[in-house]
Amino acid sequence: MFRTDFSLFRPFSPARLNTLATAALVSLALLAAPVANAATSKSSKSAQSSGKTAKKPVKATKSSAKVAAVKESAAPARKVIVLRNGKRQVVAQRVAPVRAAFIPAKPTLGEAMGLRDTEDALALRSSVALVMDQGTNEVLFQKNPTAVLPIASITKLMTALVVMDSRLPMDEVLTVNEEDRDLEKHSSSRLRFGTQLTRHELLLLALMSSENRAASVLGRSYPGGLPAFVTSMNRKARELGMNDSHFVDSSGLSSSNVSSAMDLARLVNAAYRNPTIREFSTQTEHEVNVLGRTQHYVSTNRLVRGGNWEIGLQKTGFISEAGQCLVMQARVNGRNVVMVFLDSVGKLSRFADATRVRDWLEHAPAVQAPHAFPNSPNLTQGPSNPHAVLVSQQARGI
């Protein structure tokens, strides 16, 4: 009736006995550790309380339980040690839990100024926006157009203008070195130190893929170095009437590179007049040789990569102080327009805002009494016709 398996009674080999004995010791050690700790703590408490009157036990409160939980989480790792061949060896270890600290994101300058509370008729996610007819300088839409904010890598459009104005040889080979390391934001780059590229390729990477080290090399290789290059950037800004703009580097990594939407419309118009800047900023991809290895770069603008837009010039930008930024020249509904979006909330929101503006332009009725773009960047003109321009002045909570 009962079946007997005689394999259970077969003798174990010495090696198998050692393995089973070690496993048994580990199991007993793990089970006995809490009991030993409890007995040790109990004996130490009884030794300390000897000769004193016994006290009634105190019930644990919620606060004490929280303190105990915190202490337990901060407890050091517990090791289980066994003796093997006369040597003490660690066979198990309980690692104390680690809690990650929550660090809230720093607000952008636009958010700190309350610009994100501005309501607009198109419900854009950008704190600052400007849409202008490039042919007539008619302002079609504006939202906080005179606010001066950090512009991040939009700076590289001014870098490109200064490089092209310098008429330096575009086929000159320049070298990326330690001076091009980002000490402002500590960002990384695929252009390793020692990489040699022509000024032509560096300008392409700076405009198309917003390569910061490429922009740094362009500024550093200018006659007189980066200080002279920055001086030329600010002089060019004055020539264009960008009186609300200021530049301190060639890459835009510093939050001290600032401008307004009205100034950036002027910058886009000036850059658009240069065919090289138009071509480089709208190229979708490019490959370069970096120390013997091929590196593939793509445009930072998903609207350029998507191919559903007629974009003549563009530049993206982002640093924590500026938020997500975008400037473009595009053909919409049969006319050329300039779009500026600063301090957008999310990574894709600036592109969604541009799409929302395009949809509005394609379906909006023809406007009357055009609102001319002011000659002075500090002049804010009110619309002569309330339907000619969408002006955002109401506040809301987000």
Secondary structure, DSSP 8 states (H G I E B T S, - for coil): -----GGGGS---HHHHHHHHHHHHHHHHHHHHHHHHHHHHHHHHHHHTTTS---------HHHHHHHHHHHHT---EEEEEEETTEEEEEEEE--------------HHHHTTGGGEE-TT--SEEEEEEEETTT-BEEEEESTT--EE-GGGHHHHHHHHHHHHT--TT-EEE--GGGS-SSS----SS-TT-EEEHHHHHHHHHHS--HHHHHHHHHTSTTHHHHHHHHHHHHHHHTT-TT-B-S-SSS-STT-EE-HHHHHHHHHHHHT-HHHHHHHH--EEEEEETTEEEEEE-S-HHHHH--S-EEEEEEEEETTTEEEEEEEEEETTEEEEEEEEEESSTTHHHHHHHHHHHHHHHS----S--B--SSTT-----SSTTTSEE--EE---
